[in-house]
Amino acid sequence: MADIEAFRAAAGVERLVMIWCASTESFLRASEVHSSLERFEDGLRGNDPNIAPSMVYAYAALSLGIPFANGAPNLTVDIPALTELARRQGTPICGKDFKTGQTLMKTISRRDSKPGCWG
């Protein structure tokens, strides 16, 4: 979290928004470590393998009161622990996948289009 604060200071900004737009992570099912903020923080300290990198970034952002937008189809903030933190901090969370709707529309539209019309 010190890196985020250092960036804020170096950039001379007061407000930030963190957007996760990295590659899709390995599939995870919600587990006990995701069930509450207390268990999640214990899992962070214990390096629990069920805590994905995007969850670590989301936790850091939300802990600092920075809104977090998930742009990949990951579990990330769709767990009780991080929604609890977002509520506690009064910080917005959003997103599931930036491309899902576009991909769906292209798939549907391609059925009736000439080959090569869509990028």
C-alpha positions as CSV (number, residue, x, y, z in Angstrom):
1,M,0.0,0.0,0.0
2,A,3.0,2.2,0.5
3,D,3.6,2.0,-3.3
4,I,0.1,3.4,-4.0
5,E,0.6,6.2,-1.5
6,A,4.0,7.0,-3.1
7,F,2.4,7.1,-6.5
8,R,-0.4,9.4,-5.2
9,A,2.3,11.8,-3.8
10,A,4.6,11.7,-6.9
11,A,1.6,12.3,-9.2
12,G,0.4,15.1,-7.0
13,V,-3.2,13.8,-7.0
14,E,-5.8,13.5,-4.3
15,R,-8.1,10.9,-5.8
16,L,-7.4,7.6,-7.5
17,V,-9.4,4.8,-9.1
18,M,-7.8,1.3,-9.5
19,I,-8.8,-0.6,-12.5
20,W,-7.9,-4.3,-12.9
21,C,-7.3,-5.0,-16.6
22,A,-4.7,-7.8,-16.4
23,S,-5.1,-11.2,-17.8
24,T,-7.8,-13.6,-16.6
25,E,-6.7,-15.5,-13.5
26,S,-7.0,-19.2,-12.9
27,F,-10.6,-20.1,-11.9
28,L,-11.3,-20.0,-8.1
29,R,-14.3,-20.9,-6.2
30,A,-15.3,-18.9,-3.2
31,S,-13.9,-20.6,-0.1
32,E,-13.7,-20.0,3.7
33,V,-10.9,-17.5,3.3
34,H,-13.3,-15.3,1.3
35,S,-16.2,-15.5,3.8
36,S,-15.3,-12.5,6.0
37,L,-12.8,-9.7,6.1
38,E,-11.2,-11.1,9.2
39,R,-10.6,-14.5,7.6
40,F,-9.4,-12.8,4.4
41,E,-6.8,-10.8,6.4
42,D,-5.7,-13.9,8.2
43,G,-5.3,-15.6,4.7
44,L,-3.3,-12.7,3.5
45,R,-0.9,-13.0,6.4
46,G,-0.7,-16.8,5.8
47,N,-0.3,-16.5,2.0
48,D,-3.4,-18.5,1.4
49,P,-3.4,-19.9,-2.2
50,N,-7.1,-19.1,-2.6
51,I,-6.4,-15.4,-2.6
52,A,-5.7,-14.3,-6.2
53,P,-3.4,-11.4,-7.1
54,S,-6.4,-9.3,-8.2
55,M,-7.9,-9.7,-4.7
56,V,-4.7,-8.4,-3.2
57,Y,-4.8,-5.3,-5.3
58,A,-8.5,-4.8,-4.6
59,Y,-7.8,-5.2,-0.9
60,A,-5.0,-2.6,-1.0
61,A,-7.1,-0.1,-3.0
62,L,-10.2,-0.5,-0.8
63,S,-8.2,-0.3,2.4
64,L,-7.0,3.1,1.2
65,G,-10.5,4.3,0.2
66,I,-9.7,3.9,-3.5
67,P,-12.6,2.7,-5.8
68,F,-11.9,-0.6,-7.6
69,A,-13.1,-1.6,-11.0
70,N,-12.6,-5.2,-12.1
71,G,-12.1,-5.6,-15.8
72,A,-11.6,-9.3,-16.0
73,P,-13.9,-12.3,-15.4
74,N,-12.3,-13.1,-12.0
75,L,-13.9,-13.6,-8.6
76,T,-12.0,-10.6,-7.3
77,V,-14.5,-8.4,-5.5
78,D,-17.4,-10.8,-5.7
79,I,-16.6,-12.2,-2.3
80,P,-18.1,-11.3,1.1
81,A,-14.7,-10.2,2.5
82,L,-14.1,-7.5,-0.1
83,T,-17.7,-6.3,-0.3
84,E,-17.5,-6.0,3.5
85,L,-14.4,-3.9,3.2
86,A,-15.9,-1.7,0.5
87,R,-19.0,-1.1,2.6
88,R,-16.9,-0.4,5.7
89,Q,-14.8,2.1,3.8
90,G,-17.7,3.6,1.9
91,T,-15.7,2.9,-1.3
92,P,-17.4,1.8,-4.6
93,I,-16.5,-1.5,-6.4
94,C,-17.8,-2.6,-9.8
95,G,-17.1,-4.7,-12.8
96,K,-16.9,-8.2,-13.9
97,D,-15.4,-8.2,-17.4
98,F,-14.9,-5.3,-19.8
99,K,-15.3,-7.5,-22.9
100,T,-18.1,-9.9,-22.1
101,G,-20.9,-7.8,-23.6
102,Q,-18.9,-6.9,-26.7
103,T,-17.9,-10.5,-27.3
104,L,-21.5,-11.7,-26.8
105,M,-22.8,-9.1,-29.3
106,K,-20.1,-10.0,-31.9
107,T,-20.9,-13.7,-31.5
108,I,-24.7,-13.1,-32.0
109,S,-24.1,-10.6,-34.9
110,R,-21.6,-12.8,-36.8
111,R,-24.3,-15.4,-37.5
112,D,-25.9,-13.0,-40.0
113,S,-22.7,-11.2,-41.2
114,K,-20.3,-11.7,-44.0
115,P,-16.9,-13.2,-43.0
116,G,-14.4,-10.6,-42.1
117,C,-16.8,-7.8,-41.3
118,W,-16.1,-7.9,-37.6
119,G,-12.7,-7.2,-35.9
